[in-house]
Amino acid sequence: MWFGWVMLFFCLSQTELAKVWDQQQTDVLYSVIPHQREESAAGYRVRRSSLGRTSRAVLGGGLTINTLPNNMTHVVEDSGKYYTWRRFGPEDQRTQDLWFDMTDVRHGQVRVHNILSNSYKQAVRVALSFDFPFYGHFLRQITIATGGFIFTGDVIHRMLTTTQYIAPLMANFDPSYSKDSTVQYLDNGEVFVVQWERVRLPGKETAGAFTFQAALYKTGRISFSYRDIPLTLDVIGSVEHPVKAGLSDAFMVMSSTSQSPDGAQQTIYEYHRVEIDMTKITNSSAVELTPLPTCLLHDSCERCLSSNQTSGCSWCNVLQRCSDGMDRHRQEWLDYSCSEESKDATCDDYLKEDGFTATSVAPKTEDTTPLIPEQRDCTRDVKTESSTKSKELSHTGIIAGIAAALVFLLALILVAICIHCYPTGLSPLYLIQRRKSYWPSMKFQNQRPGYTEVEGEGHEKYSIVEAGPC
C-alpha cells in the first residue's frame, strides 16, 4: 500500500517538473508584420527529447523546427565553410570604418520605423534594393525584429529566433520602453544598415541602453558594430528570450505524416551556424564576416567538380545546379534524386547523355524553316546544272541553224547552176510555173524566245522540273 502511494507521489512530482521545464524552455513568440500588416502564424513549444537534443513541436500548424538527425549532417558551428570572421577592438581603425553614422546624409536616407520603435517582440518585413547573397542564396526581403536580429527565412512564423538569422546581438530588447529607443535603417543600393539605438532590457532598464548595428553589403559581406554595450552579455538572462550573436541558416523539407491534417509535414533543419564569442562584444568593437564561395556559385559541371575553391560539390544535371545537398534547395535535390544521379558520374557522361538526347529527339522543322547548308548546296548545284544545260541547248540550236542556212544556201546555188545549165529542163519550168501559186501561200511567224511550246488553240504548257535527291 505504501509502495503505491510513493509511486503516485513520484509521478505527480515528475509531472510538475515537466510543466516547470516546459514553461522555462518556451521559445519567444514574435508577431510578424509584413509591410505593416500583421500576419497570423503558428506558435511553437519546446520539448526535450530523449536523446538530449531539443525538438520543437507545432502548436496548431504543420511546421516543425529541428536540427539534422545523426545520419545526415550535424550543425557545424563556425566551421569556416561558409564564412570567416574577425573581431576588432576600440584601438582598431577598422572599428571606426565599419560604423555608419546614421545622421550623415552621405550614407543615404535613414528611415525610423515607427512600429518597431514603439513595440515589443515585433518584426517587420522589408524589401532590399539589391540581391543580398546569404549562404550562397540571393535574398530580396528580410525581416527586422525588435530583439536585435534580422530574420532571413522565406517561411514567416512567430518563432524567428531559432534559425535563419543575422544577429549582431539577439536579446530581449524592448524599444517601447523609452521615446529615445528607435529601430532605424537605410538602404543606398550598396549596403543595408539596421541600427538598434538606445534599446533597453526589461528588468534591467537602469543598467543602461544598447546601441549597435548590422550592415549587409551587396557583396555578401556582413558587419556588426557595437557603440554602447552597458552590460557584459553573460549576465543577460536567456529565459524569456535567446541571447545570440552570429549567423544561422536552414532548409525546409516536406514529409508525409499521418499526424498532420494535410498529410504533409514541413520540417526546418538548421544546417550551419556561426557563433561569435560574446565575451568579445564590448563598447566600440566590431565584427566583420566575409562569405566564402559555395557550391551554388558554380554554373557549369566543369566548374562544379573541378573548382579548388569549394569541396564536396556535386552536379545535378536535371536541375543544372551545383550543390552539396545542404542548402535551401534541399527539397528539389531530394525530389529529383540528385544524390543518386551524381554518384560516380562525370561531366563527360552528362555530355554524352545530352548529345544522345539532342540527336534522337530532334525537333520537327516546318516548311518555312531555312535550309541547312547541305540543302542549300544541293539546290545551288541543281540550279547550276539547269543553267548549264540551257546554255548548251542554246549553243546547239545556233549551230544547227547556221548549218541549215548553209545547206539551204548551197541548195539554192545548186538549183541556180542547174537552171543556168539546163534552161529547158523539166524542173526549172515546174518551179517557174509554181512560183505564183506557192510563194504567196507561205506564212512566216516571229517565234518567241524561251521554252514555251504552242499547241492546240494557243494554250501554253509549262515544263516543271523537280530536283531529286543530291
PyMOL commands that set and color helices and strands:
alter all, ss='L'
color gray80, all
select helices_A, chain A and resi 2-24+93-98+105-107+114-117+175-177+205-207+233-235+278-280+295-297+301-306+330-335+338-341+347-360+373-421+426-441
alter helices_A, ss='H'
color red, helices_A
select strands_A, chain A and resi 31-34+43-48+54-59+63-67+76-77+83-88+110-112+122-134+137-145+149-151+165-170+182-187+191-199+210-217+222-228+244-256+264-275+285-291+314-316+321-323+453-455+459-461
alter strands_A, ss='S'
color yellow, strands_A
deselect
rebuild
show_as cartoon
